[in-house]
Amino acid sequence: MKCIAYVSRTTANERGINLPAGLSNIVQISRKRNPAAQITGVLSYRRGQYVQVLEGPAIEIDDLMNKILADPRHNDIWVFVDEKVTKRSFDKWRVSIFDFIDQGPIFKTFIEDHQQTLDAFTFEQKARLQDFINLGNNNAIATHSYDGKYLKLLAWPDLNRTSQPQLIMNLCVKLTKNPYPFDSLVASDEFGTYDQVTDIIKDFESLGILTVTEPEPSAVSDVSELAKPQDIPAKKPSRFYGAIKRFLGMG
Ligand SMILES: Cc1cc2nc3c(=O)[nH]c(=O)nc-3n(C[C@H](O)[C@H](O)[C@H](O)COP(=O)(O)O)c2cc1C
């Protein structure tokens, strides 16, 4: 039995925030054929990259891998595990399109089973896998924080290509009018955990549809900055009403 794992980049131009065009065809054929060939593993997609783990009889894996390597729907393929194994890390064939779920648990057994190979990777190699497989090195990889920042949407994402259109739409509504505090998004509990909200915002930012700003002093709840009633100039009565008042003898 053998195990192959690779990371690649989708060639689909048309890319939503979570799903590349054509993914459903790949998933359809994999669901049908892999179990029949006793192949288990996982196919994941996130931010333009696939990660796939395939495990099963060596002949079946090599056959499939030859097709996958020649498939024009992706490129820049890096096979990062190619090993004989005596046991499987996955009990079945599955697909996991990572959007708002934590991918860690899915790869946990696989990471443990291939720890030595994965530990030997360079910083750049680990960074490429970071969206899928956390190999430590977290201190070195800059973690994005939107704490205290304000967010404004510049354009809408393609809701047909998100797996949770309603949730994304509700979130986008909040970010359309004025810069909206990231902290309030998290505090509302409407859009998932802190990490999940961070991930959504990161995706928006990488698509170039969101601006991130520091709060302006006046945006902070500093009431003294607000105009007081006496500062607001009294509206001058119009000439028309002046004429009526005079007509009624009130002028
Ligand atoms: C990222 C990616 C992952 C794929 N994974 C599988 C898979 O697990 N199983 C499968 O049968 N085909 C998979 N394919 C599709 C194969 O490349 C190939 O198109 C398919 O097996 C049909 O090949 P055939 O028509 O020559 O038999 C994948 C393609 C891509 C781009």
The ligand as a Gaussian input file, in Angstrom:
#p B3LYP/6-31G(d) Opt

LIG

0 1
 C       -7.050000      18.400000      -8.047000
 C       -7.591000      17.191000      -8.735000
 C       -7.895000      16.064000      -7.985000
 C       -8.413000      14.922000      -8.599000
 N       -8.690000      13.813000      -7.849000
 C       -9.199000      12.706000      -8.434000
 C       -9.503000      11.549000      -7.650000
 O       -9.294000      11.495000      -6.444000
 N      -10.045000      10.492000      -8.305000
 C      -10.306000      10.474000      -9.643000
 O      -10.791000       9.479000     -10.158000
 N      -10.019000      11.583000     -10.388000
 C       -9.486000      12.691000      -9.816000
 N       -9.194000      13.789000     -10.597000
 C       -9.538000      13.762000     -12.014000
 C       -8.478000      13.022000     -12.835000
 O       -7.403000      13.905000     -13.123000
 C       -9.083000      12.493000     -14.157000
 O       -9.620000      13.586000     -14.880000
 C      -10.194000      11.504000     -13.899000
 O       -9.749000      10.469000     -13.080000
 C      -10.778000      10.923000     -15.215000
 O       -9.775000      10.331000     -15.951000
 P      -10.091000       9.377000     -17.254000
 O      -11.266000       9.994000     -17.933000
 O       -8.834000       9.427000     -18.039000
 O      -10.382000       8.002000     -16.741000
 C       -8.632000      14.938000      -9.998000
 C       -8.315000      16.068000     -10.735000
 C       -7.809000      17.196000     -10.127000
 C       -7.479000      18.421000     -10.939000

